Amino acid sequence: MPVEIEVTFCPVRSDLDRLKAGFREYELLAIPGLPPESEDRRFAAFARSDAGVIIGGIEANIYWDGVEIELLWVAAEHRGEGLGRQLLSQVEQAAIERGAGIAFLKTVGAGGFYESMGYEVYGVLEDRPKGTRLYHMKKRLHP
């Protein structure tokens, strides 16, 4: 049976929905009882100055018994003050309280910071972006 392959940079929403539904069917066959994406817990933590200006924060998502740290940022003039540590610790604690047993993330240049927080490298992708290394890191939240 001949098959037509289409590559598009403007995919139609209904086609993407079908693709996602098909993948979800596969996930449920591979991992029965997997919670629906509607149970994902997207959340954030913010550090604010006395004036209420955001000077740092974390965006994260709790799902499948883990928490993905999607981004962590601290304003340049506040780096080295411990804000990143405070933010990450509080996000990890909030995730533990909601059943997460592992935290994971990707980073290009902050590996030393995350290692000091107990994270370890479990994979490296070279040339992402070109000339760099993208580190995949994890941390068990329960001993």
ZITANOR-V444300 format. One record per residue. SS is DSSP state (helix for helix, strand for strand, loop for the rest). OMEGA is omega in whole degrees, -180 to 180 (999 if undefined). Layout:
ss	omega
SS	OMEGA
SS	OMEGA
This chain:
ss	omega
loop	179
loop	180
loop	177
loop	177
loop	179
loop	173
loop	-179
loop	175
loop	176
loop	-177
loop	178
loop	-177
helix	-178
helix	177
helix	177
helix	178
helix	179
helix	178
helix	-179
helix	179
helix	178
helix	179
helix	179
helix	176
helix	179
helix	180
helix	-177
helix	174
helix	-178
helix	-177
loop	-179
loop	178
loop	179
loop	-179
loop	178
loop	179
helix	179
helix	178
helix	174
loop	-179
strand	176
strand	179
strand	-178
strand	173
strand	-177
strand	170
strand	-178
strand	176
loop	177
loop	-179
loop	178
loop	180
loop	178
strand	179
strand	177
strand	178
strand	178
strand	169
strand	-175
strand	180
strand	176
strand	176
strand	177
loop	176
loop	178
strand	177
strand	176
strand	175
strand	-174
strand	173
strand	174
strand	-180
strand	172
strand	179
loop	-174
helix	-177
helix	179
helix	178
loop	-179
loop	179
loop	180
loop	-179
helix	179
helix	178
helix	-180
helix	-180
helix	-177
helix	179
helix	-179
helix	177
helix	178
helix	180
helix	178
helix	180
helix	178
helix	-179
helix	179
loop	171
loop	180
loop	178
loop	-179
strand	173
strand	180
strand	-175
strand	173
strand	177
strand	176
loop	-172
loop	-175
loop	-177
helix	180
helix	177
helix	-177
helix	176
helix	179
helix	178
loop	176
loop	179
loop	177
strand	180
strand	173
strand	177
strand	179
strand	176
strand	-178
strand	179
loop	176
loop	-3
loop	-174
loop	179
loop	180
loop	174
strand	175
strand	-177
strand	173
strand	-174
strand	-179
strand	176
strand	174
strand	-179
loop	176
loop	179
loop	999
